[in-house]
Amino acid sequence: MPYDRYGRYDCDVLVIGAGIVGLSAAYAVTRAAPGTRVTVLEKERGPALHQTGRNSGVIHSGIYYRPGSLKARYAVRGAAEMVKFCAEYGIAHEVTGKLIVATERAELPRLHALVQRGRENGIPVRELGPAQIAEYEPKIRGLAAIQVATTGVCDFGASRRSSRRA
Ligand SMILES: Cc1cc2nc3c(=O)[nH]c(=O)nc-3n(C[C@H](O)[C@H](O)[C@H](O)COP(=O)(O)OP(=O)(O)OC[C@H]3O[C@@H](n4cnc5c(N)ncnc54)[C@H](O)[C@@H]3O)c2cc1C
């Protein structure tokens, strides 16, 4: 522990909160500037006991976000980096893809707008008709769908344990 000779605690960077944001920030600092003394403070008995350890485990593609926005750029890049991180550290994950389905005619314009948005965000999207939907996912019925290739799932709780080890 980085205590000085008077017993005072010292570090270069102090991060408060050991959720995925705090631990990713700490991880990024140690990667960018090796040797930096980074300390993460957490009020619970361990990391990821709030949102990070209790979320739905989806690696979002970024299809819904406004093209060119920071949110869209970070979501698309973050999804790819998350998959790479999981593969590197042996964290359970799968890039399953997902379907966004229109079940009523009134939803079709919004579905087409999403296809456009996905393409502008650089996300691989494919338009499916009813027969292709059934082929892809037999229990789903719809008029049209978008298959988004880059959506995945991962164990975010395990990812925070790896960013602590790294
Ligand atoms: C129900 C739900 C489902 C979700 N599903 C998904 C999903 O599928 N995919 C996805 O990408 N995102 C999802 N999210 C969003 C995602 O989980 C959050 O954006 C992310 O976990 C936020 O991380 P965080 O580190 O900011 O917060 P947290 O994980 O909440 O971490 C904050 C940490 O700070 C600590 N802390 C707070 N105050 C102090 C203090 N004063 N001193 C010390 N420590 C402190 C807390 O104890 C906690 O450990 C979901 C969120 C929710 C709520």
The ligand as a Gaussian input file, in Angstrom:
#p B3LYP/6-31G(d) Opt

LIG

0 1
 C      -31.628000      -2.778000     -14.626000
 C      -30.447000      -2.324000     -15.459000
 C      -30.112000      -3.050000     -16.595000
 C      -29.040000      -2.611000     -17.390000
 N      -28.689000      -3.362000     -18.483000
 C      -27.589000      -3.017000     -19.188000
 C      -27.128000      -3.827000     -20.248000
 O      -27.710000      -4.860000     -20.556000
 N      -26.025000      -3.423000     -20.931000
 C      -25.336000      -2.285000     -20.616000
 O      -24.325000      -1.967000     -21.278000
 N      -25.742000      -1.496000     -19.596000
 C      -26.839000      -1.852000     -18.888000
 N      -27.227000      -1.066000     -17.835000
 C      -26.459000       0.131000     -17.536000
 C      -25.137000      -0.256000     -16.856000
 O      -25.308000      -1.314000     -15.934000
 C      -24.594000       0.988000     -16.148000
 O      -24.476000       2.039000     -17.094000
 C      -23.218000       0.733000     -15.545000
 O      -23.173000      -0.448000     -14.771000
 C      -22.858000       1.942000     -14.683000
 O      -21.624000       1.671000     -14.101000
 P      -21.095000       2.588000     -12.939000
 O      -19.710000       2.124000     -12.627000
 O      -21.279000       4.031000     -13.340000
 O      -22.113000       2.391000     -11.752000
 P      -22.211000       1.233000     -10.625000
 O      -22.018000      -0.125000     -11.202000
 O      -23.500000       1.480000      -9.916000
 O      -20.990000       1.532000      -9.708000
 C      -20.895000       2.658000      -8.862000
 C      -20.079000       2.226000      -7.665000
 O      -19.760000       3.369000      -6.874000
 C      -19.866000       3.017000      -5.520000
 N      -20.019000       4.250000      -4.765000
 C      -21.025000       5.148000      -4.823000
 N      -20.805000       6.169000      -3.982000
 C      -19.613000       5.909000      -3.368000
 C      -18.856000       6.587000      -2.390000
 N      -19.267000       7.766000      -1.875000
 N      -17.693000       6.033000      -1.979000
 C      -17.267000       4.844000      -2.496000
 N      -17.943000       4.150000      -3.433000
 C      -19.117000       4.685000      -3.859000
 C      -21.083000       2.095000      -5.481000
 O      -21.088000       1.291000      -4.317000
 C      -20.872000       1.275000      -6.762000
 O      -20.112000       0.105000      -6.535000
 C      -28.307000      -1.456000     -17.041000
 C      -28.663000      -0.749000     -15.870000
 C      -29.710000      -1.178000     -15.103000
 C      -30.050000      -0.427000     -13.842000

